[in-house]
């Protein structure tokens, strides 16, 4: 590594991960819609391999850009809501917010989809490994997309989309 590169690297914060901006889509966005750890705090499993070995770095070439997802429809402008005191903001959730939250957290379908997180990730790995297309394999892409959705499902209650043939194969 050149002295100039080392000096530039030494200026970076410890633990900072820098991604290339080559291609149409930033690498973090391509990996996980930009949510690299999925949480607000670091976890032991949020580890990334980082190499400054020029022999390795020089051999890395950008892959074919995946098609960018269709832009979400523009949200309709809603009238601005007046600021509400913290005590009043819980009232907007309704008096039964706790019962609804408990119902969501104990729903059998919700629990099954939550348990599917690991299954979906392993299926994505397996599909990528078995396919000559690797991570560009449509089934691998679908499994990893469903994996991300399953993680968010536990937080937000959004559904998990997975092609029917994969649902049958994975018994989901």
N, C-alpha and C positions, 0 to 999 in steps of 0.2 A: 504494500500500500504506500502510496506517495506521502510525503510529509504534508503536502497540501490537503490531501484527502483525510489524513489522520487529524489534522487541525480542525477541519470542518466537522468531522465526526465527533471530536472532543467537545465541540460547542453544543452538541445536541443534549437534551435531557436524558438522564439514565432511564432506560426502559422504553424510550420512545421507539416506535416502529415507523419506518418511512416506506411508503409504497411508490412504485413507479407510476407516472401519469401517462405512459404510452397507451395508445389505443383510444377507442371511443368511450370506454367506461372505466372508471377508476377500479383498481383491484379490490379494495374493500367492498365496493358496491357490487361487484361481480360475485364475490365470495358469499356475502350474507346480507345483501341489501344495506350495507353500511353499518350493520349492528354487529361488530366483531366479537363482543363478549356477551351480548344479550342481557346484561345486568348493569346496574349502576356502580357496582363495586367489583374489583378484580377477584377472580376465583382461581384456584389451583389449576383447573383445566384450561385456562385461557393462556396457553403458551404458544409461541410462534418460533419457528426455526429461523434464525437470522445468520447469514453468512456473508463475510466480507472477503472471502477467498476469491481472488480474481479468476482463478481457473474454473470455479463453479459459476460465478456471476456472469462471466463472458459467454458461457454455454447456454444461458437462459434466453429464450426468444419468446416474444409475445405470441400467444395462441391466437387462433382466429377469434375475432370479436363475436361474442354471442349477440344475437339480435337484442336490441334494447326493448324492455317491456313497453307495451303501449302506454302512453301517458294516461293517467287517470283523468276522468272527465272533470272539468273545472267545477269546483264547488260553487254553489249558488251563494251569493253574498247574503248574509243574514244581518238583520238589524243588530247593532251593537247592544250588548247586554249591559245594564248598569252594574257598577261594582257592587258586590254584595259582601257583607261582613262574614267572617269565617263561620260564626254561629249559624247564620242564615243559609250558607251555601249547602249544608247537609240537608236542609229542607227540600232543596231541588231534587234530591235523590228519592224523595218519598219516604213516608214513615216506615215502609217495609223494606228498606234497603238492606238491612242486615239479614233478614229472612231470605231475600232474593240472592244475596251473595252466598249464604250458606247452602241454599238449594243448588246453585251453580257448582259450588265446590264439592258437593256430595253426589251430584248427578252421575249415574253409572256411565253414561256415554262420555261425559267429560273426563272421568277417571280413566276410561279405556283409552281415549285419545292421548291423555297425559302419559300413560304407560307406553304408548306407541313411539314416543320420542326416540328412544334408543333403537328400537326396531327399524324405524325409518332411516336413521343415520347409517346403521349397519347395512341396510338394504342398498342405500345409495353407494356406499363404499364397494359392496359386492358387485353391483351393476357396473360401476366404473372400471373395476378391476377385470371383469369378465369381457368387457366390450373393447373392440379395437379403437373405438372412439373415445375411450376413457371418460373423463368428466364431461365430455360433450354428448355422451349417450343420452337420448331423450328420457329413458327410464331413470337413469342416475339423476338427471336434472329434476325430474318429477319427485323422486324420493327426497332429495335434499330440499326442494321447495316445500314439500309437505312437512319435513322435519322442522324447518323454520316456522311454519304455520303452527305446528303442534306446540312449539315452545311458546309462541305468542298466545295460543289458545288458552293456556293456563292463566295468563295474565289478563287477557282482554275478552276471552270468550268467542273469538272469531273462529270460523269453521276451518277445516283442513281439507284441501282439494287434492285428490289423488285419482288417477285414472282407474276405472273399474277393474281392469286386468291386474293392476298392482294391488288393489284392495283385496281381490280374491287370493292372489299369490301370497300376500302377507297376512291374510286372515284378519283384516281390519274392518 
